[in-house]
Amino acid sequence: MENLYSLHLKELSYKIKCAKKKDFPDSLLKTGTRNTLFNLEGLARLDSKKHKKMARWLERFKKGEDLLGKLDFYLWVKEMVKKEKLNPAEKFSINRDADNRLKAIRQECEKYFDQKFDLEKWTKKILKRTEKLDLNFDKNHLEQIKESMVQEIDSLHEFLEERNYTFTLMEEEVHEFRRDIRWFSIYAWALKGMIALKDKKIFSPAQKKYWIKPKTLKNPFINIPVSNEKNKIYFNKEVFLALSGMIIDVGEIKDTGLLNEHLNTILKKPVHHPEKQLKEINGMLKKYKNDNLFLKRLFYI
């Protein structure tokens, strides 16, 4: 089996080349470059918990993914402002700010994806590093990966317990929570079939109706890769689907809340208030707590 870092790096190189054909660097978003960087970041994130020497690679992949996240956000702001009930002067201020930020972000993207990225060099270095650390995605390595995920689940619940399952901040709490739960979906893709789903009923019919909505079942990200590899980590299918639904729902709340906060900041006045979004997320967190913190049952036993 080819090293997964190498596979994702080849995919990244191909997507960058495709993006360079037109509208670079904005076209990186259309070729799915950010998803591939998420996969690489996910692998490095898991491995760096036990092997600190992988932290450098985590930072390298995260930098590229963060740049594309910022690019995506400000392009999205410009589209969303068209729908907002604002006067022309207010829309001009928001678009001017977004354009200034986009100019700087595009320059950074060109440096990262055009000047710094070198497939042959990066692959050679990361294979040398993973070989030294014995990160070859065998049974022992998968056990380490599973341990890393268990640590993340524990940290996630500590984060919720500290706040009594109640959020008051959009970026520092809602967005951070969404980032944390999204990683488990990313891991399922990053490991290219080495995570598999098994059926085990844990929800009542009412709980299943709440957490696994029709829109979740239409989400393409639930169709995780499959492989013939013998060694696998098994997720409970119901929990994975419920988690996927939570990622969608929290993401929608987060998007609305962050846009509102951004408009308030740029216009220096309260255009929108986050109370509605915070009420939604806190209702969901209360339900999650009452439903026995189902993420703790992610692994099939």
N, C-alpha and C positions, 0 to 999 in steps of 0.2 A: 504493500500500500504506500502510495506517495505521501510524503509529509503534508499535512493539511495547510500549514503556513505557505508552503511552496505552491499548492493548488490555488489558494486564494490570491497570492501575489501574481500569479499568471493571469488570473481573472481580472485583477486590478489593472494590470498593464494593458490588457485588451480593451477594457472599458475607457481608460484614459486615451488610448489611440483613437478609438471611435469618437470620443468627445472632441478631439482636436480637429476633426473634419469641419466643424461648423459651430459658431457661437461659443467658442471656448472662453472662459471656463464655465459659463452657465450651463452648457450642455452636459457637464459632468453629472448634474442632477438627473438628466434624462437617461443617461446610460446606466444608472444604478450604481455608480461609483461609491456613493455613500454607504449603501448596503454592504458592499464588499469590505469597505474599511471597518464597518461595524463588526463583521465576522472576524477580521484580523484582530481588532481591538478586543473582541470577546475572548478569543483564544489566549491572547497575552494577559488579559485581565485575570483569567482563571489560573494561568501558569505562574503569574507574578506573585500570587498569594503565598506560594511555597518557595518559589525561586525568584529571589529579589533581582537577579541579573536580567530577568525578562521585563523589568519595569521600564527600561530604556525603550524597548520595542512598544510597550503599551503607550508611552508618551508620544512616540513617533506616529503610531496609527491614530491616536486620539487627536493629534494636532490636525491631521488631514480631515478627519471626520468632523471636528469642531468647525473648521473653516467652511465646509459644505453646509453644516447646520446653520451657520450665520448667514451664508449666501441664500439659503432656502428661506430663512425667516424674513429677511428684508425684501426679497422678491414677493413673498406672500403678503407682507404688510402693504406693499404698493397695490396689490390686487384687492385686498380687503377694504382699503380706504375708499375705493370706488363705490362701495356699497354703504359706507357710513353716512349718516345724516350730519354732514359738517359743511360749513360755508367754504367758499373757494380759497380764502386766505388760510384757513386751517388745513385744508387738504394740501395746499402748496407747501406749508411748513413741514408737514409729515413726509411728503414726497422728497423734498429737498434734503431732509435729514437722512432718509433711506438711500437716496442717490449718493450722498457723500460717503456713507458707510459702505455701500456696495462698491464704490470705486476702490477704497482701501482693501476690502476683502478680496476683490478680483485680483488685485496686485499680489496679495499674499498667496492666493490659489495658484497663480501662474508660477510663483517661485517654488511652491511645494510640488505641484504636479508636473511641471515642465522642467525645472532646473534640478531639483533635489531627488526626485524619484528615479531610481536606477534598478530595473528588475534584476539584472544579473548580479549586481553588487549586493542588493538587499537580500536576495535569495541565498547567495553564498554565505553571507554573514549569519543569517538567522538559522540556516541549517547547521552551521558549525556550532552555534550556541545551543540549539535544541539537542544536537547529538551529544555534546558534553554533559548536558543535564539529563540525558536519557528520556527526552520528551518525544516518544515515538508512537504515542496513541495506542499503546498496548494495554493489557489488563491493569497493570500497576498504575500507568499514567491516568487511565480513566477513573481509577479509585481516587487519585489525587484531585482530579477535576470534580468528582462528585463531592468530595470533602470541601472544596472551595465553594461549591454551590450551597452546601448546607450552611457554611459560615455566612454566606450572603443572606440566606433566609433568616438566620438568627439575628443578624445586624438589622435587617429590614424591620423585624418585629420589635427590636429595641428602639428603633427610630419611632415607631408608632406608639409604643408604650410610654416613651418619654413625653409625648404630646397628648397622651390620653385619647388617642384615636381622633384627634380634633386638630385641623389645620387652620391657621390664620394668615399664612403667607403663600402667595401664588408661586413665586420662583423658588424660594428656599425650601418649601415643603411640598406643594402639589407637584411641581415640575420634578423635583428630586425624587419623590415617590414614584412618579411615572417612569423616570429613568431606571430606577432600581428594579421595578417589576418587568420592564421591557427586556432586560438582559436575558431572562430565562427563555424568552422566545428567540432572541438572537443566538443563544448558545445552541439551540436545537438546529439552527441553520448552519452555524459555524462548524459544527462537528460532522456535517455531511453524512447523516444517516447513523451516526454512532449514538444518537439518542433516538429511542423508539417509544411508541405509545402502547399502553396496554389498558384494557377495559377493567374498571373496578368501580362499582356503584358506591358513591359516598354521599350524594345529595338526595334530599327528598324531592318529590316532583315540584314543589313550590320553589325550593332553592335552585333547582336546575332551570326552571323557567326564568328566574331573576338573573342568574349569572351567565347562562348560555342562551343568548338571544339569537334570533334568525340571522341578524347581521354578522354575528360572530362566525356562524357556519359558512357565510359567504366570503369571509376574510381569507385571502390567498395564503397568508402567513401561517395558517394552521396546517397546511399541507406540507409538512416538513420533509426534508430529503430522506430517502431510504437507502440502505446498502445491504450487501451480503456479508458484511464484517461480523465475525463471531462475537467479539466483545462489544457490549453495548451498555448504556445507562438507560434504565426504563422509567418513563414518566407515567403517572396515572392520567389517562386520557381525559376524564371528566375534569380533573384539576387543571390540566393544561388548557382545555377549552375555556373554562371559567376564567383562568388567568388571562387568556387572550381577549376575552370579552372585557375584563377590567382594564386592560391596556388601551383598548379602543375608547371606552367610556371616559377614563381619566384623561386620555389624550384630547378628547373633544372639550372637556372642561378646562384643561390646561391651555389649549389654544385660545379659547374665548377670553379667559382670564388674563393671559399674557398680552394679548392684543389690547385689551382695555387698559392695562397698566402702562403699556407703551404709549398709547394715545394720551393718557393723563400726563405722562412725563414730558412728552414733546410739547404739548399744548399748555403745560403748566397750570392745568385746572382739572377738576374732577369731571371728565366727560362721562365716564362709566364707573360704577362701583362693583367690586368683586363679591359682594355679599351673596348673590344668587349662586355663583359658581362654588363658593366656599360651602354654602348650605348643601349643594348637591354632593360634593366630595365627602363631606362629613357624614351625610346620610349613608353613603356607600361604605365608608369606613366602619360605621356602627354596625351595618349589616354584615360586613366581613368579620368583625369581632364576634357577633352573635352566631355566625355560621362556623364557628370553631377554627378560625384562622386557617382556611383550607390549604393555603400554600405550604403549610407544614407537612401536608400529605402529598406533596408533588411526586415524590419517588414511589414507584410501584413496589409494594411489598407482598 
